[in-house]
Amino acid sequence: MLRFIGKRLWDGGLTLAALVVLTFFMMRLAPGGPFSKNRKISPEVLANIQAKYHLDEPVWQQFARYVRGLLVGDLGPSMRFRDYSVNDIIASGLPYSLTIGFWAIAVAALVGVALGIAGALRRNTATDYIAGTVGVIGIAVPIFVIGPLAQAVFALRLDWVPVGGIEGGWRALVLPVLVLALPNIAYISRLTRTSMIETLRENYVRTARAKGIGETRVILRHTLTGTLLPVIAYLGPATAAIITGSILIETIFAVPGIGRHFVDAALNRDYPLVMGITILYGGLVILFNVLTDLLRGWLDPRVRHE
Amino acid sequence: MSDASLPSAAAPARGLSTLRLQFARFARNRLAMASVAVLMLIVLACFLGPFLFPFTGEDADFDYILAPIDFTSPHLFGTDDYGRDLLVRTLEGGRVSLTIGFLGALVAGVIGVLYGAVAGYAGGRTDGLMMRFVEILYGFPYVILVILLSLVLGGGNLALFAAIVFTLWLTPAVIVRAQAQSLARREFVEAARAGGMTGWQIVLTHIVPNCVSVVIVYGSLLVPEVILSESFLSFLGIGIKEPQASWGNLIQAGTAAMETDLRLLLLPGTMLATVLFCLNFIADGLRDAFDPNDR
């Protein structure tokens, strides 16, 4: 087990290092600096600005400076918002993104698993078909179609919740969380359904039933761990899906989270901010992939010995 | 892929090939066949439809600005705030989205298959290195990579296309590699090697053709993914830009006008959702037909 943990952590670290190197040099290759959009500035001023952001140094020196900053958790200054550092901007946006992301995952896991189990236990009944339909809609209809439609219906027509923004406490969170959760509900319920059907066929489940254990207890005590293994394996990809979704959600619902900042930074070519958020996102995905692997290894010995 | 399909792929002339049996099985799937029909209709409408109208999607008609749905006027589904015909714009946008979708899936599929086949056949250190590279790219959140790449490549349609292809060849590569690994140990590959074929010849004539059914199944899943990425980026303003229409930027424009007029959001949104529904059903049908063991 210790060797397994060590190997996974080492792999994760390597991937993270490669991510930092790739991102840095990709940003240096990108055409058009952050200042080319501004009105004409004199060469002296440009030289001053470049000196301030160390853009006049050789690339390897800039890279060394960036990595040194990264090691102490400093992502450098933003080039667009002159008075703020990338750390400030991320710190201001992250709470919103994390809140929405956390609740979306929680809702998706609960509803998805419940729908999947219901579908598996009542196969080919109305329950199963309803769960299946939710699944197909969640997978096929993109967030950026469902989101605006939900706004039009529940906020503009019915006026139950705010259209967007962050005013209004939990009511402002309802739509973003539900819309972000929907595609994940779809994936999780599909995964749970297939895996539950498979687990119910296992010999040990038949044994448990033959011994006269009640149905509820068989489901909760005997099949749940086996059923949830593939769902847990989805935790890593789900993080990536939530990040992807949050970029859209924050744009649609006007939430000042880091997803929105990332798109703005990309459009304005604010390279330090793009890099900072990329590394944060990449780090999160890698972290959750490693955690998922460890969790699976702990629950299922077969994974450890692959 | 079942073992039975391997010898018949090597001798396709004999009777009903496995491939043909698999397509027959697919043809019995009603939902999938209906999806194929609907998809064909939409493709035809997008590629031929705009020619039926005397104006293009970029012509502004100042007598009809923000016209509502009216089947008696020249603009069947009304116009947008510049007086451009919504239906024609949606069809032209569909042309862009569908072209990028199918071409992108094709290119990503070809790159992925070749990469995976070479890695799987070569094995050893080459395989390790090649797969390490794939793993690192997998570490990037997919959307972030697309956005970074389209920035690096300088924007524009070609950059968008390249960025999407570059992020989507990974999955077919991984799948084909696993297939190629097991194929590389089979007798007919050994016989080919003994007969003096070079590595490249073996990869192209023995490994790749035997991966066909896996590739068809996963390739069909690539198409909706490419279409989704394109419209996703266009929605954010990073992909295809005005005045050229794509489903993504039409939906974006529709969101902006949503408070007064849902029509601008609904038409392109419904088209996109319908195409994605169809493609998902087709992919499911292909998987059931080609991979009966895998539910």
Interface residues (C-beta under 8 A of the other chain):
Chain A: T15 L16 A18 L19 L22 T23 M26 M27 L29 A30 P31 G32 V136 I139 A140 V141 P142 F144 V145 P148 L149 Q151 A152 L156 T194 A240 I243 T244 I247 L248 T251 I252 F262 V263 A266 L267 R269 V274 T278 Y281 G282 V285 I286 N289
Chain B: E135 I136 G139 F140 P141 Y142 V143 I144 I147 L148 L149 L151 V152 G154 P224 L228 S231 F232 F235 L236 G237 I238 G248 I251 Q252 G254 T255 M258 E259 L262 L265 G269 L272 A273 L276 F277 N280 R295
